[in-house]
Amino acid sequence: MRHGCKVNHLSRTHAHRVAMLSNMATSLIMEKRIETTLAKAKALRVYVEPIINRSKEDSTHNRRVVFSYLHSKEAVNELFREVSQMVANRPGGYTRILKTGIRHGDNSEMAIIELVDYNENMLKAGTEKKAKTTRRSRSKKADAPAVATEEAPKAE
């Protein structure tokens, strides 16, 4: 029975799962966006968000802890130099999962997991504000086009 077991094992052994999540986290940090299955994306979010949170404070201890998870010097440098600057003011929620449909080969749900502060399209959409409209109906007179009722002065 799996009472209270919250880890998605992804049908893999512990060593295989940890290695896979480490590789996916490294790819996510280096590429800022990866496409994977929905189950792996959800497992990766739980794995990578505490690592990104550690990068906010640049210390030797934090770098060593993050390196023990990622096993890549390039990814650790990228995380502490660039990514930590982007997420410095964000209190959490560093990743976004977007569902993309199903894979035709095995019908598994696919998703894109990305770092939130690196999607320029969504950042632009968030800054643009729509014109505020009211929900009440207008009167018919206000909608009717203005008809020229002004007559020319009569010459007498």
C-alpha positions as a printed Julia matrix, in Angstrom:
156×3 Matrix{Float64}:
   0.0    0.0     0.0
   1.21   3.49   -0.75
  -0.27   5.45    2.12
   1.11   8.98    2.08
   3.79   8.33   -0.57
   3.93  11.57   -2.53
   6.92  10.84   -4.8
   6.09   9.93   -8.38
   8.48   7.06   -9.07
   7.99   7.35  -12.86
   8.42   3.55  -13.21
  12.16   3.84  -12.53
  14.59   2.82   -9.85
  15.81   5.45   -7.43
  19.22   5.85   -9.1
  17.7    6.09  -12.59
  15.09   8.61  -11.44
  17.64  10.84   -9.67
  19.98  10.77  -12.69
  17.13  11.58  -15.06
  15.88  14.49  -12.94
  19.42  15.82  -12.59
  19.91  15.75  -16.37
  16.52  17.35  -16.99
  17.22  20.08  -14.41
  20.56  20.82  -16.07
  18.87  21.03  -19.47
  16.15  23.3   -18.08
  18.67  25.69  -16.55
  20.83  25.8   -19.68
  18.02  25.95  -22.28
  15.35  27.76  -20.16
  12.64  25.53  -21.7
  12.31  21.81  -22.39
   9.57  19.58  -23.74
   8.79  16.36  -21.88
   5.87  14.32  -20.62
   3.49  15.87  -18.13
   4.4   13.43  -15.34
   8.12  14.12  -15.76
   7.49  17.88  -15.88
   5.58  17.76  -12.6
   8.32  15.67  -10.98
  10.98  18.03  -12.34
   9.22  21.08  -10.91
   9.39  19.59   -7.41
  13.08  18.78   -7.98
  14.29  22.05   -9.52
  12.44  24.77   -7.6
  14.35  24.26   -4.3
  17.58  24.32   -6.33
  16.64  27.65   -7.91
  15.67  28.97   -4.48
  19.15  28.08   -3.19
  20.75  30.11   -5.97
  19.35  33.37   -4.63
  22.14  33.5    -2.04
  25.53  33.02   -3.67
  27.76  31.25   -1.18
  30.27  28.42   -1.41
  28.0   26.13    0.57
  25.0   26.77   -1.68
  27.1   26.23   -4.8
  28.32  22.88   -3.45
  24.82  21.77   -2.51
  23.47  22.71   -5.95
  26.42  20.97   -7.63
  25.58  17.79   -5.7
  22.16  17.85   -7.38
  23.15  18.97  -10.9
  26.67  17.51  -11.44
  27.46  20.19  -14.03
  29.74  23.18  -13.48
  28.29  25.04  -16.46
  24.74  24.67  -15.17
  25.74  25.8   -11.67
  27.51  28.88  -13.07
  24.52  29.69  -15.3
  22.16  29.27  -12.35
  24.1   31.48   -9.95
  25.03  34.17  -12.51
  21.98  34.66  -14.72
  18.97  32.79  -13.4
  19.4   33.98   -9.82
  19.39  37.61  -11.02
  16.08  37.09  -12.83
  14.33  35.38   -9.91
  15.78  37.54   -7.14
  12.48  39.32   -6.37
  10.19  36.33   -7.0
   9.04  34.58   -3.79
   8.53  31.21   -5.51
   6.96  29.59   -8.54
  10.01  29.74  -10.79
   8.71  27.29  -13.4
   5.63  27.09  -15.61
   4.14  23.93  -17.11
   2.22  24.3   -20.37
   0.32  21.28  -21.68
   0.87  20.73  -25.4
  -1.36  17.76  -26.18
  -0.64  14.08  -26.62
   2.22  12.19  -28.24
   1.04  10.13  -31.19
   3.34   7.18  -30.54
   2.11   6.18  -27.09
  -0.68   8.67  -26.35
   1.16  10.2   -23.38
   0.41  13.77  -22.36
   3.18  16.16  -23.38
   4.11  19.43  -21.73
   6.63  22.24  -21.91
   8.3   23.24  -18.66
  10.02  26.61  -18.69
  11.52  29.19  -16.38
   8.89  31.87  -15.82
  11.08  34.96  -16.15
  12.56  33.91  -19.5
   9.4   33.75  -21.64
   9.41  37.12  -23.39
   6.04  36.54  -25.08
   4.18  36.06  -21.82
   6.05  38.9   -20.14
   4.92  41.27  -22.92
   1.36  40.02  -22.69
   1.35  40.6   -18.94
   2.48  44.22  -19.21
  -0.04  45.28  -21.84
  -3.29  46.38  -20.25
  -6.57  46.18  -22.03
  -8.93  49.13  -22.1
 -11.31  48.94  -19.22
 -14.88  48.4   -20.3
 -18.09  48.38  -18.39
 -20.63  45.61  -18.6
 -23.75  47.76  -18.63
 -25.59  48.28  -21.86
 -25.61  51.6   -23.63
 -28.71  53.4   -24.63
 -29.81  53.16  -28.25
 -29.44  56.91  -28.75
 -25.77  56.87  -27.83
 -25.05  54.09  -30.36
 -26.91  55.68  -33.28
 -24.66  57.59  -35.66
 -24.9   61.34  -35.49
 -27.17  62.61  -38.27
 -26.56  66.05  -39.65
 -29.63  67.9   -38.46
 -28.1   71.3   -38.82
 -29.69  73.16  -41.71
 -28.08  75.83  -43.77
 -29.24  79.35  -42.9
 -32.0   80.57  -45.16
 -31.19  83.49  -47.37
 -34.0   86.01  -47.46
